[in-house]
Amino acid sequence: MTKAAVLGAGAWGTAIACVLAARLEVSLWARDAAQAATIGTSRRNDRYLPGIELPSTVAVTADLSAATRGASLLLAASPVAGLRSLLRALPAPAPLVWLCKGFEQGTGELPHQIARAVLGANARFGALSGPSFAEEVARGLPCALTLASHDAGFARDAAALLHGGRMRVYYSSDLVGVEIGGAVKNVMAIAAGISDGMGLGLNARAALITRGLAEITRLGVALGGAPETFMGLAGAGDLILTATGDLSRNRRVGLELARGRAAAEIVASLGHVAEGVHSAREVLKLAQAERVEMPVTEAVCAVLDGRLTPAVAVERLLARESKMER
């Protein structure tokens, strides 16, 4: 049986291990030995994915060499902040797909740039992205994702390996576009959460999502992404889910900002990573460097940094002059 190694025992890593175990040999690696022992014994990951039973066939370990040995595909399920160190620790090269979305703080690099720097230009790698709350995936509810790689053959083969059951996996060669869609939608979800938290209504939320998608597309195309990618699962699909779903951590950040809480306090209380908080500043720096106009992103950054209250940020967006929609 083909083996897949899931590297990272957070919510998403645990969820995809649960799903893939129905048709693949699966190992789940946890960085913390105590966490690995607890999950292995109880068959539950109550810290990150409570209420979900891990299949008995999933081998849980804190030994990275044991987890990756014999694997045909590695699935890196760490946050972006931990991706570089995880890739450096890999005992041997193997085809790799990452599940994280966002920019590395400090360098501003996307996951594929990190992977190329650590693994080399000849490594086979790609991103799995799209609208997918871990809890729903783990419960076996239907979802559709996109697997993207610069290597179209690898994207096709890796998608075929992961595709099955109630998880439909498409493939794409637009790695940059898929990564930009997955990263920037988190920033827009914070904006939507602020709007909802202020009680601005469904009209305002729809407007924010639509104009947010326009910002994502402008930046993505400037960086070499294909426009049609942003109308697909990794663009519009992921944005709609993250901006409207109650399970969205980034939307929850926006809701709490609207209530007057500081960003640092909100992040500390989440217990999970909300990538949009880290990505917002990197997105804005990138937009400025590329001369791409992103007013919603600017407003989110100003609120996160405490330079504007949510109410003032909204008023400034509304006060912008009328212009042609594009």
N, C-alpha and C positions, 0 to 999 in steps of 0.2 A: 504494500500500500504506500502511496506517495506521502511523504512527510512534510508538514509545514511547521515552522517554529515561530511562535508568537512571542516577541521580545518586549515585555512590558505588561504588568498585570494590573493596569488601571481599568477603568470601566470599559473602554473600547476594546482593549486587548483581550479582556476576559470575555466580552460579548462575542467577538469574532472567533475566539477559540471554541466557544460553545457551539456556534453554528457550523464551523468547519469539521468538528469532530464527527459529524454524521457521515462524512464521506472521505475524510483524510486521517492519517495518523497525525496527531497534534501534540506538540509540547508547548507549555506556557512557562516562560521565564519571568521570575520576579527578582528585582534587584536586591530586595531585603530577604534574608534567609528566614527570618521569623515569619514574615508574611507568606512566603512560599510554603512553609511547614503548616501554617494555619489553614491555608486554602487547600493544600493537599489532603489534610486530615478531615476537615469539615465539608469539603467540596463546595464551599461558598466563599465569595469575596465580599463580605459584609461591609468592608470599608468603602469600596468603590461601586459595587453593584449589588446592593442588598436584595434578598428575596429570590435570587437566581441560583439554581442548582447547576454546578459544573459537571458535565458528563464524566463518568468514571474512567473513560478511556483517555482523557486528557492528562498527560504526565506533567506535573507541576514541579519545578525545580529552581534553585537559585544558582545552579552551575551552568554558566553560559556555554561551555564546551559541550556538556551533555545535552543541553537544549537544542543546539544547532547541529549536532552530529547527524549526518545522513539526511539533512533537510534539503528538499529540492527548492524550497522558497522560504526566505526569511521575511517576516512581517514585523517591522519596527513600530511598536505601539507606544513609544515614549512621547512626551511633549517635545516640541521643537527645541526647547532649551536643553534637553538631554540627548538629542539625536547625535550630535558630534561625538560626545564621549562614548555613547553606545557603539557607534560604528568603529571607533578606534579600538574598542575592546573585543571586537569580533575575532575569534580564533582562526578563522579561515574565510576566504572569499566565497560568496554564494549569491545567487540572484536575490535581489532585495526589493521589497515594496514597503513604503512608509505610510502610516495612517494619520500622521499629525498634519496640522494645517497652520501656517503662520510664518512669521519672519523671526530669525534668530536675533535676540536683543544684542545690540552693540555692533554686530557686523551688518545687520539688515539683510542677511542672505536667506534665500528660500531653501527648502530641504534639498532640492536637486543640486544646488550649488555646494551645500555642505557635503553631500554624498560624493560629488565629483572630486572635491578637494581631498577627502579622506580615502576614498576607494579607487580613485583614478578614472580617467576618461573612458577606459575600456570596460568598466564594470557594467553589469546589466542591472538597471534599477528603474523604479517608477513610483508613482503616487496612486493611492486608492482614495477617492474622494466622492462626495455627493451627500444628499440628505439622509442622515442616518443617526438617530439617537441610539446610544448604546443599549439602553434598557429595552427598547422595542425590538432591536435586532436580536438580543439575547433571548427574548420571549418567542422568537420565531415568527414575528410579524413581517409582512412583505416589505422589501426595500429594493431600490435600484441604485447602483453606484457606477462610477467610471474609473477605470484603471488607465493611467496615462504614462507614456514613456517616449523619449526621443527615438527609441528603438521600437518601431511599429510591430515587428515580429514578437518581441518580448512582451509588449503590451497585450497582444492577441493571446499568446500562450498563457501568460499569467492570469488574464481575465478568465480564460477557459478553465483553468485549474480551480479558481475561487468560485466560479459561477455554479449555482445549483440550489436546490430546495427553494426557499422563499427569498433568496438573495440573488438578484439578477445583476450581472456585472457586464457592462459595456466596455469597450476599449477605445483609446484615442492616442494619437501621436502628438497632441498639443499639451505637452507637460507644463510649459510656462502658463498657458491659459488656465488649465485645471488648478494649478497651485495658486495663482492669483485669485481665482474665484473662491477657493476654499479659505484663503487668508483674509481677504478684504470683507467678505460677508460677515465675519465676526464683528467688525467695526460697525457695520450697518445695523447689526442686531442690537448693539448697545444703543444706537440712535433710536431704533424702534421701541426699545424698552423704556427709554426716557420719555418718548411720546406717549406711550401707554400709561406710564406711571404718572404723568401729568394730566391724564384724562383728556387728551386732545382728540380722541375719537378714531373711528375706523378709516375715515377719509384721510386723515393725516398719516396714519400708519401706511395706507396704500401708497400715498404720495412719497413717503420716505423710502419705502421699498423700491419703488419705480426709479426714483432719482438716485437712490443708492446703487441700483443695478447699472445705471448710466455711468456713474463714477467708476465702478468696477470695470466696466467694459472699456472706458477711455484709458484707464491705466494699463489694463491687460493688453490692449492693442498696441499701445505705445511701447510695451516691453516685448512685443513679438507674438502675442497670443492671437488666435483666430477669433473674429467676432462671433461666429456661431457657437463657440464653446460657452460663451456667457449666457446663451439662451437655453443651455442644456442643464443636466443634472448637477454639474459642479459649479454652475453659475446661478441661474434663476432658481433651480430646485433647492440647492443648499441654502440660498439666501432666504427664500420663503419659509423654509422650515425653521431656520435659526432665529428669524425675526419675529415669528409668530408662535412658536411652540413653547409650552410651559416648561418643558424639560431643558430649554436652552439656558446655559450658564451665562452667556454673553447678554442675552435679553434680560436676565435676572440682574446683572450688573446695572443695566440701564434703568430698570425699575427702582433699584435702590438709590441710584444717583438722583433720580427724580424726587425721592423722599428726603434728600439733603445729606445723605451719608457720604463720607469721603471715600475715594476709590481704594485707598490702601486698606481701610477698615472692611470694605466689602470683599475684597480679594482674600483677606485673612480669614473671613468667616465662611467662604465658599467650601473649602475642603477639596476643591478640584481646580484645575487650571482653566482660566477664562482667557483664551489666546488673544481675544480682541483687545484686551487692556494693554498687552505688550505690543501687539501688531499696529495699533493706531498710530503711534509716533513714527514707526518705521515706514508705514504707508505714506504718511504725510511727507516725510523726508524724501521718499522716492518720487512722490508726485511733484514736489517742488523741483527736484533734480531733472525730471522729465518735462517740466512745464505743463503739467496736467492739472486742470482745475478740479478740486475736490472739496466743495464747501461743506458737505455733511461731515466728511472726515475731519476737516478743520474744527468744526463745532464740537465734535466728540472729543478731540484732543484738548480743546480749551476747557471743557467740563471736567475731564479726567485730571487735568493738571490744576484744577481749582481756579483757573483764570476767569472763567465765566460761570454763572449759575445756569442750570438748565433753562430757566425761564428766559434769561437774557439771550442765551444761545439760540433758542427758538425764535425769539423776536428778530434777531439779526438775520436768520435764514429767511424769515417771512418778508423782511424789508428789502431783500435783494431785488434789483430792477427786473422788469419783465424782459424776456428774451426768447429767441426761437428755441423750441425743444430739440435737443440732440443728445 
